[in-house]
Amino acid sequence: MSVPLRQQLAVGSYLIKQKIKGVKKYPLVLMLEPLFRCNLACAGCGKIDYPDDILDKRLSVQECLDAVDECGAPMVSIPGGEPLIHKEMPQIVEGIIARKKFVYLCTNALLLRKRINDYKPSPYLTFSVHLDGLKDRHDASVCQEGVFDIAVEAIKLALSKGFRVTINCTLFQGETPEEVAEFLDYAMELGVEGVTIAPGFSYERAPRQDVFIKGLEVKNLFRGIFKIGKTRKWKLNHSSLYLDFLAGNQNYDCTPWGNPTRNVFGWQKPCYLLADEGNASSFQELLDSTPWDKYGTVKNPKCANCMAHCGYEATAVEDTLANPLKALLAKIRGPKTSGDMLPEKQPEFVMTYKKSSISEIPVKVES
Protein backbone atom coordinates (compact mmCIF):
# COMPACT_ATOMS: atom_id res chain seq x y z
CA MET A 1 0.00 0.00 0.00
CA SER A 2 1.29 3.47 -0.90
CA VAL A 3 -0.60 5.48 1.75
CA PRO A 4 1.65 7.71 3.91
CA LEU A 5 2.27 6.65 7.53
CA ARG A 6 0.38 9.65 8.96
CA GLN A 7 -2.77 8.58 7.14
CA GLN A 8 -2.31 4.90 8.00
CA LEU A 9 -2.03 5.75 11.70
CA ALA A 10 -5.06 8.07 11.66
CA VAL A 11 -7.26 5.55 9.86
CA GLY A 12 -5.96 2.68 11.99
CA SER A 13 -6.76 4.60 15.17
CA TYR A 14 -10.26 5.31 13.88
CA LEU A 15 -10.85 1.62 13.10
CA ILE A 16 -9.65 0.50 16.53
CA LYS A 17 -11.97 3.00 18.21
CA GLN A 18 -14.96 1.60 16.28
CA LYS A 19 -14.02 -1.91 17.41
CA ILE A 20 -13.61 -0.86 21.04
CA LYS A 21 -16.99 0.86 20.94
CA GLY A 22 -18.57 -2.22 19.39
CA VAL A 23 -19.85 -0.30 16.36
CA LYS A 24 -21.06 -2.76 13.72
CA LYS A 25 -21.76 -0.41 10.82
CA TYR A 26 -19.26 2.40 10.48
CA PRO A 27 -18.09 4.45 7.47
CA LEU A 28 -14.54 4.29 6.18
CA VAL A 29 -14.77 6.79 3.31
CA LEU A 30 -17.45 9.41 2.73
CA MET A 31 -18.32 9.68 -0.96
CA LEU A 32 -19.18 13.37 -1.17
CA GLU A 33 -20.76 14.19 -4.52
CA PRO A 34 -21.49 17.95 -4.61
CA LEU A 35 -22.64 17.92 -8.26
CA PHE A 36 -23.33 15.61 -11.20
CA ARG A 37 -22.37 18.05 -13.96
CA CYS A 38 -19.27 17.06 -15.94
CA ASN A 39 -17.24 18.41 -18.86
CA LEU A 40 -16.88 14.91 -20.36
CA ALA A 41 -19.39 12.28 -21.50
CA CYS A 42 -17.69 8.94 -20.86
CA ALA A 43 -19.16 5.73 -22.30
CA GLY A 44 -19.23 3.96 -18.93
CA CYS A 45 -20.58 6.83 -16.82
CA GLY A 46 -23.85 6.48 -14.93
CA LYS A 47 -24.09 10.08 -13.75
CA ILE A 48 -24.45 12.33 -16.78
CA ASP A 49 -27.89 11.53 -18.20
CA TYR A 50 -29.85 13.49 -15.60
CA PRO A 51 -31.94 16.43 -16.87
CA ASP A 52 -30.40 19.90 -16.72
CA ASP A 53 -32.28 20.94 -13.59
CA ILE A 54 -30.51 18.12 -11.70
CA LEU A 55 -27.15 18.69 -13.37
CA ASP A 56 -27.35 22.34 -12.33
CA LYS A 57 -27.79 21.49 -8.64
CA ARG A 58 -24.89 22.00 -6.22
CA LEU A 59 -24.35 21.16 -2.58
CA SER A 60 -23.34 24.26 -0.64
CA VAL A 61 -20.14 24.50 1.40
CA GLN A 62 -22.17 24.15 4.59
CA GLU A 63 -24.07 21.10 3.32
CA CYS A 64 -20.78 19.42 2.42
CA LEU A 65 -19.14 20.15 5.76
CA ASP A 66 -22.27 19.09 7.65
CA ALA A 67 -22.10 15.75 5.82
CA VAL A 68 -18.44 15.32 6.81
CA ASP A 69 -19.28 16.03 10.45
CA GLU A 70 -22.41 13.89 10.45
CA CYS A 71 -20.70 10.89 8.89
CA GLY A 72 -17.44 11.04 10.82
CA ALA A 73 -15.41 8.96 8.33
CA PRO A 74 -11.64 9.64 8.43
CA MET A 75 -11.44 9.94 4.63
CA VAL A 76 -13.53 11.88 2.12
CA SER A 77 -13.60 11.16 -1.59
CA ILE A 78 -15.08 13.90 -3.77
CA PRO A 79 -16.19 12.45 -7.11
CA GLY A 80 -18.82 13.80 -9.45
CA GLY A 81 -19.50 14.94 -12.07
CA GLU A 82 -16.34 16.97 -12.25
CA PRO A 83 -15.72 18.57 -8.83
CA LEU A 84 -13.51 21.38 -10.17
CA ILE A 85 -16.58 22.82 -11.92
CA HIS A 86 -17.98 23.65 -8.46
CA LYS A 87 -17.06 27.30 -7.78
CA GLU A 88 -16.89 26.75 -4.02
CA MET A 89 -14.79 23.60 -4.15
CA PRO A 90 -11.69 25.33 -2.65
CA GLN A 91 -13.74 26.33 0.40
CA ILE A 92 -15.17 22.81 0.70
CA VAL A 93 -11.70 21.25 0.58
CA GLU A 94 -10.31 23.82 3.02
CA GLY A 95 -13.09 23.02 5.49
CA ILE A 96 -12.47 19.28 5.26
CA ILE A 97 -8.73 19.73 5.79
CA ALA A 98 -9.42 21.93 8.83
CA ARG A 99 -11.22 18.91 10.29
CA LYS A 100 -8.08 16.81 9.69
CA LYS A 101 -9.90 14.50 7.32
CA PHE A 102 -8.01 13.06 4.35
CA VAL A 103 -9.66 14.30 1.16
CA TYR A 104 -9.26 12.77 -2.30
CA LEU A 105 -10.38 15.32 -4.87
CA CYS A 106 -11.25 13.23 -7.94
CA THR A 107 -10.84 14.99 -11.27
CA ASN A 108 -10.47 14.35 -14.99
CA ALA A 109 -7.86 17.17 -14.77
CA LEU A 110 -9.21 19.22 -17.67
CA LEU A 111 -9.56 22.20 -15.32
CA LEU A 112 -6.71 21.40 -12.95
CA ARG A 113 -4.08 23.69 -14.51
CA LYS A 114 -6.53 26.60 -14.42
CA ARG A 115 -7.70 25.96 -10.84
CA ILE A 116 -4.62 24.57 -9.12
CA ASN A 117 -3.62 27.87 -7.49
CA ASP A 118 -6.95 27.80 -5.62
CA TYR A 119 -5.48 25.01 -3.47
CA LYS A 120 -2.50 24.63 -1.15
CA PRO A 121 -0.42 21.45 -0.77
CA SER A 122 -1.35 19.56 2.38
CA PRO A 123 -0.78 16.05 3.75
CA TYR A 124 -4.58 15.89 3.95
CA LEU A 125 -5.24 16.70 0.27
CA THR A 126 -4.74 14.40 -2.70
CA PHE A 127 -5.66 15.08 -6.32
CA SER A 128 -6.98 11.76 -7.63
CA VAL A 129 -6.68 12.04 -11.41
CA HIS A 130 -8.83 9.81 -13.59
CA LEU A 131 -6.83 7.84 -16.18
CA ASP A 132 -8.15 4.61 -17.68
CA GLY A 133 -4.94 3.58 -19.41
CA LEU A 134 -2.43 5.03 -21.84
CA LYS A 135 -3.32 7.67 -24.43
CA ASP A 136 -5.44 5.73 -26.93
CA ARG A 137 -7.22 3.66 -24.28
CA HIS A 138 -8.00 6.60 -22.02
CA ASP A 139 -9.17 8.94 -24.77
CA ALA A 140 -11.45 6.19 -26.11
CA SER A 141 -12.82 5.60 -22.61
CA VAL A 142 -13.70 9.27 -22.08
CA CYS A 143 -14.88 9.65 -25.69
CA GLN A 144 -12.69 12.67 -26.41
CA GLU A 145 -9.24 12.98 -27.97
CA GLY A 146 -6.45 14.84 -26.20
CA VAL A 147 -7.70 14.31 -22.64
CA PHE A 148 -4.84 11.98 -21.71
CA ASP A 149 -2.19 14.54 -22.63
CA ILE A 150 -3.94 17.28 -20.68
CA ALA A 151 -4.29 15.04 -17.62
CA VAL A 152 -0.62 13.98 -17.70
CA GLU A 153 0.57 17.59 -17.90
CA ALA A 154 -1.73 18.48 -14.99
CA ILE A 155 -0.30 15.59 -12.95
CA LYS A 156 3.23 16.81 -13.59
CA LEU A 157 2.23 20.35 -12.62
CA ALA A 158 0.57 19.25 -9.38
CA LEU A 159 3.57 17.13 -8.42
CA SER A 160 5.94 20.01 -9.14
CA LYS A 161 3.94 22.19 -6.74
CA GLY A 162 4.18 19.63 -3.95
CA PHE A 163 0.68 18.13 -4.06
CA ARG A 164 -0.10 14.53 -3.28
CA VAL A 165 -1.32 12.93 -6.53
CA THR A 166 -2.82 9.52 -7.20
CA ILE A 167 -4.35 7.98 -10.33
CA ASN A 168 -7.80 6.43 -10.40
CA CYS A 169 -7.96 3.76 -13.12
CA THR A 170 -11.13 1.92 -14.19
CA LEU A 171 -10.80 -1.14 -16.42
CA PHE A 172 -13.24 -1.96 -19.21
CA GLN A 173 -13.68 -4.52 -21.99
CA GLY A 174 -10.75 -5.22 -24.28
CA GLU A 175 -8.02 -4.73 -21.67
CA THR A 176 -5.06 -7.09 -21.65
CA PRO A 177 -2.70 -7.70 -18.71
CA GLU A 178 0.22 -6.46 -20.81
CA GLU A 179 -1.51 -3.15 -21.64
CA VAL A 180 -2.48 -2.53 -18.03
CA ALA A 181 1.03 -3.42 -16.86
CA GLU A 182 2.51 -0.94 -19.33
CA PHE A 183 0.15 1.73 -18.00
CA LEU A 184 1.09 1.01 -14.38
CA ASP A 185 4.77 1.21 -15.31
CA TYR A 186 4.10 4.62 -16.85
CA ALA A 187 2.18 5.79 -13.78
CA MET A 188 5.16 4.91 -11.59
CA GLU A 189 7.45 6.82 -13.93
CA LEU A 190 5.23 9.89 -13.51
CA GLY A 191 5.95 9.73 -9.78
CA VAL A 192 2.39 9.54 -8.43
CA GLU A 193 1.82 8.32 -4.90
CA GLY A 194 -0.21 5.32 -6.01
CA VAL A 195 -2.89 3.97 -8.32
CA THR A 196 -6.44 2.95 -7.48
CA ILE A 197 -7.54 0.25 -9.92
CA ALA A 198 -10.85 -1.59 -10.25
CA PRO A 199 -13.28 -2.98 -12.83
CA GLY A 200 -15.99 -0.60 -14.01
CA PHE A 201 -19.45 -0.99 -12.50
CA SER A 202 -22.17 -1.62 -15.07
CA TYR A 203 -24.35 1.40 -14.39
CA GLU A 204 -27.88 1.01 -15.74
CA ARG A 205 -27.69 4.67 -16.79
CA ALA A 206 -24.41 4.28 -18.71
CA PRO A 207 -24.62 5.25 -22.42
CA ARG A 208 -23.10 1.87 -23.38
CA GLN A 209 -23.43 -1.49 -21.65
CA ASP A 210 -20.97 -3.43 -23.81
CA VAL A 211 -17.90 -1.79 -22.25
CA PHE A 212 -18.02 -3.58 -18.90
CA ILE A 213 -16.03 -6.66 -17.86
CA LYS A 214 -17.72 -9.10 -15.49
CA GLY A 215 -17.25 -12.15 -13.32
CA LEU A 216 -14.52 -14.59 -14.28
CA GLU A 217 -13.22 -12.16 -16.93
CA VAL A 218 -12.34 -9.69 -14.18
CA LYS A 219 -10.51 -12.25 -12.07
CA ASN A 220 -8.54 -13.65 -15.00
CA LEU A 221 -7.55 -10.15 -16.08
CA PHE A 222 -6.29 -9.23 -12.62
CA ARG A 223 -4.45 -12.52 -12.23
CA GLY A 224 -2.65 -11.72 -15.47
CA ILE A 225 -1.86 -8.20 -14.27
CA PHE A 226 -0.59 -9.35 -10.88
CA LYS A 227 1.50 -12.11 -12.43
CA ILE A 228 3.40 -9.48 -14.42
CA GLY A 229 3.48 -7.28 -11.33
CA LYS A 230 5.51 -9.79 -9.33
CA THR A 231 8.61 -8.37 -11.01
CA ARG A 232 7.52 -4.72 -10.85
CA LYS A 233 7.31 -2.16 -8.06
CA TRP A 234 3.82 -0.80 -8.56
CA LYS A 235 2.27 1.24 -5.76
CA LEU A 236 -1.39 0.26 -5.67
CA ASN A 237 -3.63 2.24 -3.34
CA HIS A 238 -5.47 -0.80 -1.94
CA SER A 239 -5.30 -3.27 0.90
CA SER A 240 -3.56 -6.56 0.13
CA LEU A 241 -6.77 -8.54 0.66
CA TYR A 242 -8.80 -6.42 -1.78
CA LEU A 243 -6.19 -7.13 -4.45
CA ASP A 244 -6.39 -10.82 -3.53
CA PHE A 245 -10.18 -10.59 -3.89
CA LEU A 246 -9.83 -9.17 -7.42
CA ALA A 247 -7.71 -12.21 -8.31
CA GLY A 248 -10.41 -14.64 -7.16
CA ASN A 249 -8.72 -15.70 -3.92
CA GLN A 250 -11.14 -14.14 -1.42
CA ASN A 251 -14.92 -14.52 -1.44
CA TYR A 252 -16.32 -11.33 0.04
CA ASP A 253 -19.72 -9.76 0.47
CA CYS A 254 -19.77 -6.01 -0.04
CA THR A 255 -19.93 -3.52 2.83
CA PRO A 256 -22.10 -0.74 1.33
CA TRP A 257 -22.19 1.38 4.49
CA GLY A 258 -18.39 1.51 4.43
CA ASN A 259 -18.48 4.18 1.67
CA PRO A 260 -21.75 6.10 2.18
CA THR A 261 -22.72 8.69 -0.40
CA ARG A 262 -24.02 12.21 0.16
CA ASN A 263 -25.13 13.93 -3.06
CA VAL A 264 -27.64 16.51 -4.31
CA PHE A 265 -30.53 14.12 -3.54
CA GLY A 266 -29.47 13.38 0.04
CA TRP A 267 -27.84 10.25 1.47
CA GLN A 268 -28.02 7.70 -1.34
CA LYS A 269 -29.29 4.20 -0.59
CA PRO A 270 -27.52 1.79 -0.43
CA CYS A 271 -24.23 2.89 -2.00
CA TYR A 272 -22.41 5.15 -4.45
CA LEU A 273 -23.16 2.88 -7.42
CA LEU A 274 -26.93 2.31 -7.16
CA ALA A 275 -28.75 5.57 -7.79
CA ASP A 276 -32.41 4.53 -7.96
CA GLU A 277 -32.95 2.89 -4.57
CA GLY A 278 -34.06 5.97 -2.64
CA ASN A 279 -32.40 8.53 -0.39
CA ALA A 280 -32.29 9.41 3.29
CA SER A 281 -32.30 12.85 4.88
CA SER A 282 -29.49 12.06 7.34
CA PHE A 283 -26.63 9.62 7.75
CA GLN A 284 -28.32 8.00 10.73
CA GLU A 285 -31.52 7.57 8.72
CA LEU A 286 -29.43 5.96 5.97
CA LEU A 287 -28.07 3.43 8.47
CA ASP A 288 -31.44 2.78 10.10
CA SER A 289 -33.77 2.70 7.09
CA THR A 290 -31.75 1.00 4.34
CA PRO A 291 -32.67 -2.69 3.86
CA TRP A 292 -29.03 -3.78 3.76
CA ASP A 293 -29.90 -7.48 3.47
CA LYS A 294 -31.53 -6.74 0.11
CA TYR A 295 -28.19 -5.94 -1.54
CA GLY A 296 -25.06 -7.84 -2.52
CA THR A 297 -23.83 -9.99 -5.38
CA VAL A 298 -25.92 -13.01 -4.41
CA LYS A 299 -29.01 -11.07 -3.39
CA ASN A 300 -29.64 -8.42 -6.01
CA PRO A 301 -29.19 -8.61 -9.81
CA LYS A 302 -28.03 -4.99 -9.89
CA CYS A 303 -25.08 -6.03 -7.72
CA ALA A 304 -24.36 -9.34 -9.48
CA ASN A 305 -21.09 -8.40 -11.19
CA CYS A 306 -19.80 -5.69 -8.88
CA MET A 307 -16.23 -5.90 -7.59
CA ALA A 308 -15.72 -2.16 -7.12
CA HIS A 309 -13.45 -0.95 -4.35
CA CYS A 310 -16.15 1.36 -2.95
CA GLY A 311 -18.06 -1.79 -1.94
CA TYR A 312 -15.34 -4.31 -1.20
CA GLU A 313 -12.34 -2.38 0.13
CA ALA A 314 -14.16 -1.84 3.42
CA THR A 315 -14.84 -5.59 3.60
CA ALA A 316 -11.16 -6.32 2.98
CA VAL A 317 -10.18 -3.84 5.72
CA GLU A 318 -12.58 -5.55 8.13
CA ASP A 319 -11.04 -8.91 7.22
CA THR A 320 -7.57 -7.42 7.76
CA LEU A 321 -8.52 -6.42 11.30
CA ALA A 322 -9.94 -9.85 12.00
CA ASN A 323 -7.11 -11.77 10.32
CA PRO A 324 -3.94 -9.65 10.37
CA LEU A 325 -1.62 -12.60 9.69
CA LYS A 326 -3.56 -13.53 6.54
CA ALA A 327 -3.38 -9.91 5.37
CA LEU A 328 0.36 -9.73 6.09
CA LEU A 329 1.04 -12.91 4.13
CA ALA A 330 -1.05 -11.59 1.22
CA LYS A 331 1.00 -8.39 1.29
CA ILE A 332 4.33 -10.21 1.35
CA ARG A 333 3.46 -12.82 -1.27
CA GLY A 334 1.14 -10.73 -3.42
CA PRO A 335 -2.13 -12.05 -4.87
CA LYS A 336 -2.12 -15.70 -5.92
CA THR A 337 -2.02 -15.86 -9.73
CA SER A 338 -2.27 -19.60 -10.41
CA GLY A 339 -4.31 -22.57 -9.25
CA ASP A 340 -8.00 -22.77 -8.49
CA MET A 341 -10.00 -19.69 -7.64
CA LEU A 342 -12.50 -19.79 -4.81
CA PRO A 343 -15.92 -20.93 -6.08
CA GLU A 344 -18.34 -18.06 -6.49
CA LYS A 345 -21.36 -17.89 -4.23
CA GLN A 346 -24.57 -18.91 -5.95
CA PRO A 347 -27.10 -16.10 -6.43
CA GLU A 348 -30.41 -16.13 -4.59
CA PHE A 349 -32.17 -14.76 -7.69
CA VAL A 350 -32.66 -15.99 -11.25
CA MET A 351 -31.18 -14.06 -14.18
CA THR A 352 -32.90 -13.98 -17.55
CA TYR A 353 -32.10 -11.91 -20.59
CA LYS A 354 -33.93 -9.77 -23.10
CA LYS A 355 -32.73 -7.53 -25.90
CA SER A 356 -32.66 -3.80 -25.52
CA SER A 357 -34.79 -2.17 -28.19
CA ILE A 358 -32.26 0.64 -28.37
CA SER A 359 -28.89 -1.07 -28.58
CA GLU A 360 -29.65 -4.78 -29.07
CA ILE A 361 -27.24 -5.43 -26.20
CA PRO A 362 -28.40 -8.15 -23.73
CA VAL A 363 -29.82 -6.50 -20.61
CA LYS A 364 -30.20 -8.39 -17.32
CA VAL A 365 -33.63 -8.41 -15.69
CA GLU A 366 -34.89 -10.14 -12.61
CA SER A 367 -37.49 -12.84 -13.00
C-alpha positions, 0 to 999 in steps of 0.5 A: 500500500502506498498510503503515507504513515500519517494517514495509516495511523489516523485511519488505523486509530479510527478503526480501533476506536470503532471496534472498542466501541462495538460499532457494527456499521461504520463508514470508512470513506465518505463519498461526497458528490457535490454535483453531477455536472461534468465536462466529459461524456464517458461511455461507462458513466452512470451520472451524466444523463440526468436532466439539466435541472438536476445537473445544475444542482450544487451542494453548498459548502455548509451542506458538504461540511455538515455531511463530513461532520455527520458521517465522521469517516476519516477519509472523504472522496469527492467524485462527481460529475467533475468537482472542479466545476464547483465554484466553491470547491476550494472552500469545501476542501479547506473546510475538510482539511481543517477537520483533519480529514483526508480528502481525495479530490477526484478529477479528470484534470481538464480544469486542474491547470486553471484551478490549481492555485486555488489550493495549497499542498497539504498532507490531507489533500490528494488530487486523484486524477482519472486515467483509464490507461495510456493515451489511446485507451484513455481517450477512447474511454472518455470519448474525447481525444487529447484528454490523456495529454492534458491530464498527464501535464496536470499531474506533472504540474501538481507534483511540481507544486508539492501536491499529493497525486494519485491515479484512479484507473477503471478497467473496461472490456478489451483490456489485456494484462500487458496493456495494463502493466505498461500503463502502471509502469508509466504511472510509476514513472510519472511519480504519483503516490499510487494507483487505485484500480478496479473494474468498471461498475455496469451502471444502468444509466451508462450510455453503453453497456458493452464496455463492462467486464464481469465475473470470471473475466475480471478475475482472469484479467487481474491474475494476469496483471498481478503475475506481471506485477511480481517483477515490478514495483507498482504502488497500488492504493489498496489493501492486500486482501482487496487485491487478492479478492480481485484475483479470485482468492477471497470470497467477500460480500460487499460492505455498502455502508463503508463508503456512504454517499451524500449527493444533491438528492441526500444520502443515497441508498444503499451505496455510491453505485446504485442511484435509484434505490431511494435517499435518506435525509441524514446519515443515521436515517441511511443506516437505520432505514436501508434494507441492507440485506436486500443488496449484494452480489448473491441477493440483487441482480443490480449487484451481481457483477460488482467488484468495485473498491467502494463496496469491497475495500471496506470488507477487505479492511474488516477482514484485515482487522480480523485476520492480520496474519492472513493480510500480512502474508497476502501483502508479502506474497502478493495475490495468488495468480495460479491454481483454483479460484475460490468458487463463487457464491450462488445467487439467490435470484434468477437471471434472464435476458432480453434484448434492448430495443435501443442497442440490441445489447443483452440486458439483465432483468430479474425474474 
